[in-house]
Amino acid sequence: MSHTPKGSMCAACTKANDNCSDLPFSDMRVIEKVKPGIKVVRCTHFESTAERCDDTPDMFGGEK
């Protein structure tokens, strides 16, 4: 594999437990070249867990 998603993005993604190996990483924007032949990309399928939390109602009924 010559293109790999940025690991910190995967860790903070709502799809972190999904198998993303079939995503077109070679078509995504390269953000870093770590070794010859290995490119780190910004995943276009990333969905932030923080954004999802912001959209979730407060279970205790408090204000946001």
N, C-alpha and C positions, 0 to 999 in steps of 0.2 A: 504494500500500500504506500503510495507516494504522497497522499494528502490525508491529513488527520485533523479532526476538529480540536479546537483549543479545550484542553481538559477542564479548566475552571468554568467554562461555559457549560460543559456537560454536567458538572457537579451542581450547578445552580439552575438546571433546566427541569421543567415539569415532566419531561420525557426521559429523565435520567435512567430509569429502569427498563426502557424500551431497547430493542435491538435496532440500532440505527445504521448498521453496516451496509444496508442497501441504498443509503442516501447518496446523491451525486456530489461527493466531496470535491472531486476534481473540477467541478464547475463553480465552486465557491471561491470567494475572495481570499487570496493568500495574505496572511498578516505577519508571518514569520517563517524564515527558513532556518531550521535547527541543525540540519546536517545536509550534506549533498544528497539530493534525491528525496528529502523529507520536508514537506511543506505543511505548516499549521494554518488552518483556515477558520474563518468566521462562519459558523453554521447558520444557514438561512432558515433552518427549522427550529431554532432556539426559541424557547418560551420561558421567560423568567418566572421562577417560583415567587419572587417578591411581588411582581405584578399580579399574579394570581391571588396572593394573600391580600393585596390592596382591594381587590374586587370581591372578597369574601366578607359577608356581614359579620360583625362582631358577635360572637356567640353569647356574650354577656349583656348585649343591648347597649353598650357604651357608644359614645361619639367617636368618630375618627378624626 
